[in-house]
Amino acid sequence: MNATHPELTVYYDGSCQLCRAEMHNLMLRNTEGRIAFIDAAAPGFDAAALGVTQDALMNALHVRRHADGQWLIAVPAFEALYRTVGLGGVAAALRQPLLARLAARVYPWVVRNRHRLPQAPVRWLFERAARRAAERAATRRCSSNGCTL
């Protein structure tokens, strides 16, 4: 699938700095347009049209798979996103039993406290990841015939 027909749609809290930073990182890696990104906190967004509540979308990352309409929520949503943008190692780690259990326990705490997390560490972590993603994306667009924009 491509940008016109993405495989996944992710619904995220655009009012959250941590969430925006992670989505920006994923957007940079989404070079094939396999993911559509929707800010569920944007004015006029209608969660009810999706059959979910706004509260549910604001309290856990939601990804909808277009192939079967299935919702992936919280850690499984991240695993699907990482796999789709080529971060297979991160996705595989999240499927390992010990890390999967740890992530499932930590994720609700992060969600509850995401607006209170200090900006500096979040910015530092995601700016580095975003730089790496941008560099890799630029490299992928180049071949022996030149580079495309």
C-alpha positions as CSV (number, residue, x, y, z in Angstrom):
1,M,0.0,0.0,0.0
2,N,1.1,3.6,-0.4
3,A,0.2,7.1,1.0
4,T,-3.1,7.0,-0.8
5,H,-3.9,3.6,0.8
6,P,-1.9,3.2,3.9
7,E,-1.7,-0.1,5.8
8,L,-2.1,1.5,9.2
9,T,-3.7,4.6,10.7
10,V,-2.3,5.8,14.0
11,Y,-4.4,8.1,16.3
12,Y,-2.3,10.0,18.7
13,D,-2.5,12.8,21.3
14,G,-1.1,15.8,19.5
15,S,-1.4,17.9,22.7
16,C,1.4,15.7,24.3
17,Q,5.0,16.6,23.6
18,L,6.2,13.0,24.1
19,C,3.5,11.8,21.7
20,R,4.2,14.4,19.0
21,A,8.0,13.7,19.2
22,E,7.5,9.9,18.7
23,M,5.0,10.5,15.9
24,H,7.5,12.9,14.2
25,N,10.2,10.3,14.5
26,L,7.9,7.7,12.9
27,M,6.8,10.2,10.2
28,L,10.4,10.6,9.1
29,R,10.7,6.8,8.8
30,N,7.4,6.4,7.0
31,T,9.1,7.0,3.6
32,E,6.8,4.6,1.8
33,G,3.6,6.1,3.1
34,R,2.5,2.9,4.8
35,I,1.1,4.8,7.9
36,A,-1.5,7.6,8.1
37,F,-1.1,9.9,11.1
38,I,-4.1,11.5,12.8
39,D,-4.0,13.9,15.7
40,A,-6.9,12.8,17.8
41,A,-6.6,16.0,20.0
42,A,-7.1,18.3,17.0
43,P,-10.2,20.6,17.1
44,G,-13.1,19.0,15.3
45,F,-11.7,15.4,15.5
46,D,-14.7,13.0,15.9
47,A,-13.7,9.9,17.7
48,A,-17.3,8.7,17.7
49,A,-17.2,8.3,13.9
50,L,-14.6,5.6,14.5
51,G,-16.7,3.8,17.1
52,V,-14.3,4.7,20.0
53,T,-14.4,7.4,22.7
54,Q,-12.2,10.4,22.8
55,D,-11.2,9.4,26.3
56,A,-10.0,6.0,25.0
57,L,-7.9,7.6,22.3
58,M,-6.3,10.0,24.7
59,N,-5.4,7.3,27.2
60,A,-3.7,4.8,24.8
61,L,-2.2,4.9,21.4
62,H,-4.6,3.4,18.9
63,V,-3.6,2.0,15.5
64,R,-6.1,0.6,13.0
65,R,-5.0,-2.0,10.5
66,H,-6.7,-1.4,7.2
67,A,-6.5,-5.0,6.0
68,D,-8.9,-6.3,8.6
69,G,-10.1,-3.3,10.5
70,Q,-8.5,-4.5,13.8
71,W,-7.6,-2.1,16.5
72,L,-4.1,-2.4,18.0
73,I,-3.9,-0.5,21.3
74,A,-0.9,0.6,23.5
75,V,2.2,-1.6,23.2
76,P,0.9,-3.8,20.3
77,A,0.2,-0.5,18.4
78,F,3.8,0.6,18.9
79,E,5.1,-2.8,17.8
80,A,3.1,-2.6,14.6
81,L,4.3,1.0,13.9
82,Y,7.9,0.1,14.5
83,R,7.7,-3.0,12.3
84,T,6.0,-1.0,9.5
85,V,8.7,1.7,9.4
86,G,11.5,-0.7,9.3
87,L,12.4,-0.9,13.0
88,G,12.1,-4.6,13.1
89,G,14.6,-5.0,15.9
90,V,12.6,-2.7,18.2
91,A,9.3,-4.5,17.2
92,A,10.9,-7.9,17.9
93,A,12.1,-6.7,21.3
94,L,8.6,-5.6,22.2
95,R,7.3,-9.2,21.4
96,Q,9.8,-10.8,23.8
97,P,7.9,-12.0,26.8
98,L,9.9,-10.2,29.5
99,L,10.1,-6.9,27.7
100,A,6.4,-7.2,26.6
101,R,5.3,-7.6,30.2
102,L,7.5,-4.7,31.3
103,A,6.3,-2.5,28.6
104,A,2.6,-3.4,29.3
105,R,3.2,-2.4,33.0
106,V,5.1,0.8,32.3
107,Y,3.0,2.1,29.5
108,P,-0.1,3.1,31.6
109,W,2.2,5.1,34.0
110,V,3.8,6.9,31.0
111,V,0.3,7.7,29.6
112,R,-0.9,9.1,33.0
113,N,2.3,11.2,33.4
114,R,3.1,12.2,29.8
115,H,2.2,15.8,30.3
116,R,4.4,16.1,33.4
117,L,7.6,14.6,31.9
118,P,10.5,17.1,31.7
119,Q,10.9,18.5,28.2
120,A,14.7,18.4,28.0
121,P,15.1,14.6,28.2
122,V,12.2,14.1,25.8
123,R,13.6,16.6,23.3
124,W,17.1,15.1,23.6
125,L,15.9,11.5,23.1
126,F,13.7,12.2,20.1
127,E,15.8,14.8,18.4
128,R,18.6,12.3,18.2
129,A,16.2,9.6,16.8
130,A,14.7,12.1,14.4
131,R,18.1,13.1,13.1
132,R,19.0,9.4,12.5
133,A,15.6,8.8,10.8
134,A,16.1,11.8,8.5
135,E,19.6,10.7,7.6
136,R,18.4,7.2,6.8
137,A,15.4,8.4,4.8
138,A,17.7,10.7,2.7
139,T,20.0,7.7,2.1
140,R,17.2,5.5,0.9
141,R,16.1,8.0,-1.7
142,C,19.5,7.9,-3.3
143,S,20.7,5.2,-5.8
144,S,23.4,4.9,-8.5
145,N,21.1,7.0,-10.7
146,G,21.0,9.9,-8.3
147,C,18.8,11.2,-5.5
148,T,15.1,11.9,-5.6
149,L,13.3,14.4,-3.4
